Amino acid sequence: MSTESLITLSSSSLFFSFIVYLIAIVPFGIAVKSRKKIAVKIAMTLTIVGFLAQLNYFILRWVASGHAPVSNLNEFLTFFGIMLVGSFFIFYYIYRQPVVGLFLLPVSCLIIAYASMFANEVSPLIPALQSHWLTIHVITVATASAVLSVSFVTGLIYLLKNVDMRSKGKRPFFLELIMYFLVVVVGFILITSAFRLTDYSASYQFENREGAAQVYDYMLPAILVPADSETVEKVSGAYQPADHYTGLLEIPNSIETQKLNSVLWSFLAGTVLYGLLRLVTRKRVAELLQPFTNKVNLSLMDEISYRSVVIGFPLFALGGLFFAMIWAQIAWSRFWGWDPKEVWALITFLFYAAFLHLRIGKEWTGEKTAWLAIVGFGTIIFNQVFVNLVIAGLHSYA
């Protein structure tokens, strides 16, 4: 089978898994509301089928590319989504809580859909990535992040059950803020998909800090553009001046404006979508989800949150710090260089170390650790998405 056929088949497997997961959410919801065993069996069967399709995507893409498909943001986030579902199986067969699947599968679908918004072409690895330690480092980090993210899901379930959204105060506000950020992700997926259907693209050429001509390609209309840039288009393999929309605001060339532009569109689209949801339902998003947590056992959710951190934390220390330092020494001839990605990996490590200290040493349980789990997930997502998209560093190729 040709490389192109393998890549096509792998992409089809991933899309199939995405659809299966969306379908599986329905029987999970029925199982949570009615506790019917047949609904649980259908939901778990569909989830297993979707997971096998995801593994098929991963294996076929590895065969087609000749290297582990974890070398760019699209591949990493997709693998992260695979491992999130894999982590769910571990905790489900220990604790038998279908409500975790009801809330975890939508998160996994969001991650898969979000990943698909970025370039997914198979390309040769740059020299810094041509190391088996990269594969070991990234796979371990993605697996650890997925296990840790289970605590986010169970923490969210805990808060939805425990926080009275009709009351006034910080707790309802911050819980709804979490819902808003999830809607922002949906908004980004929808707006990016819409402009993809129209084949929208625009390019801006500017002089970078080294004095060389550089071009940023935009897939969404420009809100931000590089300072002193001009609009161009590619003709016969070369960029030539073009006449199209020039953007609303110029910012310094040191910032990767096309990526920051995508972040701004995410919040714009997400805010509009959130506003429409509130207008149509006349309820906050958290209130819409709370009925699915009425039968939740809070002590079990707290226990799962804790166990996921106990498993995920040493894995993250191994992959995000120890293996990362070995790869950094091979790629850049130094173990540590305060690159933004390295700094945020350290912040994530220290945060979960503090989580365990507060849990074991200070006996923090219940709602306190649920909020900590939410913040911990925020550090993971900030490191894996925002740092890659906006902050320039040695990991920017990702």
Secondary structure, 3 states (H helix, E strand, C coil): CCHHHHHHHHHHHHHHHHHHHHHHHHHHHHHHHHCCHHHHHHHHHHHHHHHHHHHHHHHHHHHHHCCCCCCCHHHHHHHHHHHHHHHHHHHHHHHCCHHHHHHHHHHHHHHHHHHCCCCCCCCCCCHHHCCHHHHHHHHHHHHHHHHHHHHHHHHHHHHHHHCCCCCCCHHHHHHHHHHHHHHHHHHHHHHHHHHHHCCCCEEEEEECCCCCEEEEEECCCCCEEECCCEEEEEECCEEEECCCCCCCEEECCCCCHHHHHHHHHHHHHHHHHHHHHHHHHCCCHHHHHHHHHCCCCHHHHHHHHHHHHHHHHHHHHHHHHHHHHHHHHHHHCCCCCCCHHHHHHHHHHHHHHHHHHHHHCCCCCCHHHHHHHHHHHHHHHHHHHHHHHCCCCCCCCC
